Amino acid sequence: QVQLVESGGGLVQAGGSLRLSCAASGIIFSRNAMGWYRQVPGKQRELVAIIGTDGSAIYQDSVKGRFTISRDNAKNTVYLQMNSLKPEDTAVYSCLARKGGDDYWGQGTQVTVSS
């Protein structure tokens, strides 16, 4: 079965940085698009970034220039480097694997940015 395990969340001051990691198993990692989403209670889950099999990426407008998604196929891991963090970035961040027509999600990791 597909399993995604996120790590790297925590508490950081505004302007600081965090790097999230998502370790994947149960998929041929290099053949799948991967992504990061985030959700705040009471709001819909929203796209943060998605990276394709060729390394191309798309980002939510609010994180462009601050966040970078990357992947290491040898380690079956996707990363989200988050710089210049803002309080409004506070959310639960979840990892997505897109395998064919199916989506798989990790358990999420909390990111809290204090002002």
N, C-alpha and C positions, 0 to 999 in steps of 0.2 A: 504494500500500500504506500501511497504518497505521504510523506511526513515533512513538514516544514517547521523549523525551530528558530525563532528569533531571539536575539540577544543584543545587548548594548544600550538599552534604554536606561533612563535614570533622571536625576535632577541636575539641572544646569542653569547657570545664570544667563540672563539675556546677553547676547553677543558671543556666547560660548559655542562650543562645538561638541557633537557626538557622532559616533559612527555605529550604525546599526548593521547587524549581520543576520543573514538567514541561511541556515544550512539545510540543504534539501537531500532527501533520499527517496527511493522508489520511482525515480524518473531518470531518463537519459537527459541530464541537466543541459548539455550543450544544444539540445534540440528544442528547447522550450523557452518561450518568453517568460520573464520574471518581472515582478513589480512590487511596489510598496503603496499601501493605502493607509489612511488614518481616519479615526472616528472620535468625535466628542459626544458625550451623552446628550441625547435630544436632537442630534443632527445626523444626517445621512453620512455614511462612509464615503470618502472622496479619494480620488486618485491623487497620489503624490508623484510617482514616476513609474514608468515602465521601460524595460530594456529588452530589445529583441535579440534573436540569436546571432545577429551580425554586429551587436554592440550599439546599434542606434537606440536613441532614447527620446522619450517625450516627458514633459514635466508640467505639473500644475503651474499656472502663471505666478502664483504667490511664492513659489519656491525657486523659480528660475534665477540663476546666478548665485544661489546660496547652497542648494543641494545638488549632489552628484550621485547618480546611480551607476554601479559598476558590477561586473561579475567576474568570478574566477572559476572557469569551467573545471580546472584541475582539482579544485577544492569543493566543487558543487555548492558554491556559496555566492549569494548576491549581497551587495553592500549598499547602504545609503549613507553617504557622508553629508552631514548637516552642519553647515557653518552659519555664522551670524544669526543664531537662533533668536526667535522672538517669542514672547508669551503666547501669542496666538498660534504658535506651532504645537502647543501642548495638546496631546491626544494619545490614544492608543494606536500604535503603528503595527500593521499586519502585513505579512509577506504573502504574495500571490504567485502561484505557479499555474501557467496556462498550458495544458497538455491536450492537444487536439481541441475538441469541443468542450472540455471539462476544465473547471477552475478548482484549485485547491488552496486552502488557507492555513496559515500558521495560527498560533494561539494569541499572538499579539504581545507587544512590549510597550510599557508606559514611558512616555517622554513628557517631562514636566519642565517648563522653562519659567524661571522666576524673574521678576523685574527688580 
